[in-house]
Structures are given as C-alpha cells and as structure tokens.
Amino acid sequence: MTPLDLWLSRSIPMCLLLHSLVLMAICFPSASMCPKGCACQRADYSLHGLNVTCSLSRLREIPPDLPPDTVLLQLDRNHIQAVPDRAFQGLRMLRRLNLSHNAVETLGEGAFLGLEASLEELDLSHNRITSVHKDAFARLKARVLVDDNPWHCDCALQQALGGMAHNHEAAARVHCRSSELRDQEGRPFLAVDADLCNLARRTTDYAMLVTMFGWFAMVISYVVYYVRQNQEDARRHLEYLKSLPSKPKKPDEPEDISTVV
C-alpha cells in the first residue's frame, strides 16, 4: 500500500465523521442552548430557527435564557403571572408566541418590545388579564388572540385594541367582565359604542369641578365666619367701652381779664 493510499484510507473516514458532526450541530442544537424544562428542535421550514416548547413545565416566569434563533415559542399551560418589559427583546426571529392558559394579569407598554418586525401570531387567551397599557400592542403587526380574559373595559383597553393591526377580530373576542359603564358589564366589547376616553375625561372634569366647588364653599364659609366673628368682637368691645365710668368734666378755666389801671 502506497503512502497515498494509506493517507486516503485514513482521511476519508475522518472527513465523513467531521461532516456528520457538522450536520448534527446544525440539525440538533445542543442541550446547553435549551432552557430547563423545555424541548428545542430545528424548525421544519427554517434550518436557522428553533422551535422551543415549554408547555406544561410549571414555569412561574418567562425563561431568561431563550435561544436567540427561536422562531416558535410555546409557553402555554404554565403559571406565568407577568410579562416583564423587554422579555423577548433578543428574539429577533420569533414568529409565533403562545402564552395561553397562564395567570398573566396585566401587560405593560414594553412587554413585546423587539418583536414588532417578526412576530406573526401572539396568543394571550385564557389568562387573567384585566388591563393593558394603551401602547402594549401599538407597533405589533401580529394577529393577537385575547379572548377568555376578565377584561375591564376602559379607555386604555379601547386605545390598545384600536392600535392593533387586526383590532376588529381581537375586539370581537373581548367581553367586559367590568366596565366604566355599568350597563356594559358582561357584554361584548364591540357593544360599547361610547368613547370611554371622553367618559374618563368627563369624570375627571366632574371630580375637579366638585373639588373646586368644595374649596370655594369652604373659603366662603371661612369669610362669613371671620366677618361674623369680627362683628361680635366689635359689638363686645363697644359694650365694654359703654360700661366704663365716664370721666368727670374739668371746669372751664376763667378767662383772663386784663384791667386797665
């Protein structure tokens, strides 16, 4: 066997082994990249993206170590109570985010910051959300599912739904558990034909008017009391002066009469 044959017999298996390792690294991400309690695998439609499944993992918060190439993130059926601001900021490739069947109660302005360009679907159904910041969905182009939440229908919700790309579909799934308008409680959000923001402003104006009237009435009452008190003090002082004994009058001094001698 020539040296060339010997080199080829050793190098070809080594090349095949290296090629296999590279393919495995591409197709199967290492376990160290995947958050605890989650399963990660390459997406069928993208060799450069990961499907991260954390469903039914008893999570109480969003994992902080999510792979940056995640395209599908399943966080449903856990015990997550809050979505911190910028929680998904590093996931520039994320297309679908499932947060359904959790215990989320409210959403801040920056909850989905960084997902404006990539996110296509956001599932927030079956949570405990009562209120959201008016700009929570403002820049998202995604289809958002928000049904089966105990919504409080107010100005912020009206503005949030109005700023969503698919706002009519989302609003159609919202029912008001409570509302600024008593007669809207338990009814679909689309049945609210009033401008809740103007209602809030009118309520604020009424409160300010009542407060100002209260202060004005208090000032008037104080002035009246002050005047009456001064009048009473003046009357008492006058009576006191009248009660004093009068001073005897001094006899008039005789006029000087000059006599001429």
Secondary structure, DSSP 8 states (H G I E B T S, - for coil): --HHHHHHHHHHHHHHHHHHHHHHHHHS--GGGS-TT-EEEEETTEEEEEEEE-TTS--SS--TT--TTEEEEE--SS----B-TTTTTT-TT--EEE--SS---EE-TTTTTT-TTT--EEE--SS---EE-TTTTTT--SEEE--SS-EEESHHHHHHHHTSTTHHHHHHT-BEEEESSGGGTTSBGGG--S-HHHHHHHHHHHHHHHHHHHHHHHHHHHHHHHHHHHHHHHHHHHHHHHHS-----------------
